[in-house]
Amino acid sequence: MKRVLVVDDAAFMRMALRSILEKCGFEVVGDADTGIKAVQQYKLLQPDIVTMDLTMPELNGIEAIKLIRAIDKNARIIVISSMGHEIQVREAIAAGAVSFIVKPFKEEIVKQQLLTISQANK
């Protein structure tokens, strides 16, 4: 079972993602509401996959991605954000994200992306 860390500053979004992930057979090992907490949780939990929002207090998602990738160059991070403009997508991918899902999302898209990423070699 793949272990996932869910990062989003909105509690309802973390709960929605948790529900989708658990339905797909993933284990949500933790969550974080800021970029700083995301990096701390990544170090502690060493999840297989991270879902990452971009707009968060203290440390944004792009910076958190960079810090996580500095810890683990093979970290698999999927950005799930309402900031879906081309520049943000490019920045996220350049920082090390493997995929980008725009909010509001369809549950099926999240399932498909997570299953694809989970089957890829780390």
N, C-alpha and C positions, 0 to 999 in steps of 0.2 A: 504494500500500500504506500503510495507516494505521500510525503509529508509536505504540507503547505503552510506558509506564513501569509496572512492576509493583512495588508496595510492600507488603511483609508482613514481619514479624519472623521468621517460620518459613521456613527455606530450602526445606523440602519443598513448602510452599505456593507459593513463588515458582516452583519448578521445575514444579509441576503446572499453574499458570496459564500459564507460558511454553509448555508443551506444547500446551495447549488453544488458545492464541492463535495459535501458529505453524501448527497444523492448519487454522485458519480463515483463514489468509493474512495475519495481522497480523505486523508486524515488532516484536519486543521489543527496544527500543533501550537499555534499562537496567533495573536493579532497585535497590531500597533496602530496608534492614531497620529503618530508624528514620524518624520524621517529619522530622528535620533533614536526613538524607540525601535524603529524597524532595524536599524543597524545593530543595536544591542541585542534584539531578539534573534537576529540572524546569527550572530556570534554564539549565542547561548544554545539555540535550538538546531542549527544547521539543517534547515529544511531543504527538500528537493526542489521546491518551486516557491517563488514569491509573487503575489499579486500586489502591484504598487500603484497607488494614486499619485498624481503629480502635485496637486495643490494641497499642501499641508502646512501647519504651523511649525516653527522652529527650524526645520530643514526640509526643503522640498523634495519631491520624488526623484528628480534628476540627480541631485547631489547625493541622495541616499543610494541610488543605483551605483553611482561612482564609488562610494565608500564600500558598499557590499562587494562590488567587483574587485576592489583592491584587496579585500579579505579573501575572496574566492573567485578567481578569474573564470571559473566554470559555472558560476551562479546562474540559474535560469529564472529570469524575472519577466513577468508579463505585466505591462502597464495597462491599467483599467482606469481611464480618466475622461472627464468631460472636456478636457483641453485637447481636442482632436485636430487642431490646426496642423498643417503640414510641418511647420517649423518645430512644434513640440514633438511630433512623431519622429522627425529626424534627430532631434536632440536626444530623445529617449533611446533610440536605436544606437546612436553614436556612443551613448554612455554605457551601453551594454545590455539593454532590454532585448529580449528575443521576439517579442510580439507586442502589439498595441491594440487594445479594444476600446472603442469609444462609448462612453455613457450617453444616454441610456442604452443599455445593451440588451440583447435577447439572450435568454438563458442558454439556448442551443449554441450560440456563438461561443459563450464562455466554456461550455462543456467541450466543444470541438477543439478549441485552442488548448485547453488544459490537457486533454487526452493526447493531442498531438505532441505537446511539449514533454509530457510525462513519458512518452514512448521513445523520445530521442535520447541518444547516448549523452551522458553527462561528461 
